[in-house]
Amino acid sequence: MTYHFSKIVNLPFDAAVAATTAALKIHGFGVLTQIDVKETLNKKIGVDFRPYLILGACNPKLAYEALTLEDKIGTMLPCNVVVQQREDGAVEISAVDPVASMTAIENQKLDAVAGKVRELLKQVVAEIV
């Protein structure tokens, strides 16, 4: 089982970030956090890294449902979506597969919520062109 959904898009990096954020919003997700890995690595250890952004996405209704089923599920929230410029210059969008990340939790009701989130994130990645 893979732990992410990925797609190469025909967009410049900044346009891919905007398209990803817009697609997330359409499917009920907000971006709670934004980590600029390139900037952070440069600042902390002086490394020049390629453009790489981690978006912490949250669908409030589904997050609430998951939190009511499993109080420690917050350790796996929000769902990360990565926009990165690969070494070859292509831009790739990747989203975590919440079903894969929650296999250690034995809670069938939570599995159903993770499945809903999985389908929404698959749609998000698929819709970005």
C-alpha positions in Angstrom: 0.0 0.0 0.0 1.4 3.4 -0.9 1.2 6.2 1.6 0.4 9.1 -0.8 -1.3 10.1 -4.0 0.9 12.1 -6.4 0.7 13.8 -9.7 3.0 15.8 -12.0 1.3 19.1 -13.1 1.9 21.4 -16.0 2.1 24.5 -13.8 4.8 26.7 -12.4 5.4 26.2 -8.7 3.5 29.2 -7.4 0.5 28.5 -9.7 0.6 24.9 -8.5 0.4 26.1 -4.9 -2.6 28.3 -5.7 -4.3 25.6 -7.7 -3.8 23.1 -4.8 -5.1 25.5 -2.2 -8.2 26.2 -4.4 -8.9 22.5 -5.0 -8.6 21.8 -1.3 -11.1 24.6 -0.6 -13.6 23.2 -3.1 -13.5 19.9 -1.2 -14.0 21.4 2.2 -10.4 21.7 3.4 -8.7 24.8 4.7 -4.9 25.2 5.0 -4.0 25.5 8.7 -0.3 25.4 8.3 2.2 26.2 5.5 5.8 25.1 5.9 8.3 26.4 3.4 10.9 23.6 3.5 13.3 25.5 1.2 13.3 28.5 3.4 13.5 26.6 6.6 16.4 24.4 5.6 18.3 27.5 4.3 17.7 29.4 7.5 18.4 26.5 9.9 21.3 24.7 8.3 22.4 26.8 5.3 21.2 24.3 2.7 19.9 25.4 -0.7 16.9 23.1 -1.4 14.5 23.1 -4.2 11.0 24.7 -3.8 9.1 22.4 -1.4 6.0 23.4 0.5 4.0 21.4 3.0 0.4 22.4 3.3 -1.4 21.2 6.5 -4.9 20.7 5.2 -8.0 20.2 7.4 -11.6 19.4 6.7 -13.2 20.6 9.9 -16.3 18.4 9.8 -14.3 15.2 9.2 -11.6 16.2 11.7 -14.3 16.7 14.3 -15.8 13.3 13.5 -12.4 11.6 13.8 -11.6 13.4 17.1 -14.9 12.2 18.6 -14.0 8.6 17.6 -10.3 8.6 18.7 -9.0 11.3 21.1 -5.3 10.8 20.1 -6.0 11.1 16.3 -4.8 14.7 16.6 -1.3 13.2 16.4 -2.1 12.5 12.7 -3.8 15.8 11.9 -3.8 17.9 9.7 -3.4 16.0 6.4 -0.3 17.0 4.7 -0.2 18.0 1.0 3.1 18.6 -0.6 3.9 20.9 -3.6 7.4 20.4 -4.7 9.6 21.3 -7.7 11.5 18.1 -8.6 15.1 18.0 -9.6 14.1 17.9 -13.3 12.1 21.1 -12.9 8.6 19.4 -13.0 6.2 20.3 -10.2 4.6 17.5 -8.3 1.6 17.5 -5.9 1.4 14.8 -3.3 -1.2 14.1 -0.6 -1.1 11.7 2.3 -3.3 8.7 2.2 -5.0 8.8 5.6 -6.1 5.2 5.3 -2.4 4.1 5.1 -1.4 6.3 8.0 -4.1 5.0 10.3 -3.6 1.3 9.8 -2.2 1.0 13.3 -5.4 2.2 14.9 -8.0 -0.5 15.3 -11.2 1.5 15.1 -13.6 0.6 12.2 -15.6 3.8 12.6 -12.4 5.8 12.2 -11.5 3.7 9.1 -14.7 5.0 7.5 -13.8 8.6 8.2 -10.3 8.0 6.8 -11.8 6.5 3.7 -13.9 9.7 3.2 -10.9 11.9 3.6 -8.9 9.6 1.2 -11.5 10.0 -1.5 -11.6 13.8 -1.1 -7.8 14.1 -1.3 -7.7 11.8 -4.3 -10.2 14.2 -6.0 -8.1 17.2 -5.0 -4.9 15.8 -6.6 -6.8 14.6 -9.7 -8.3 17.9 -10.4 -5.1 20.0 -10.4 -3.9 20.3 -14.0 
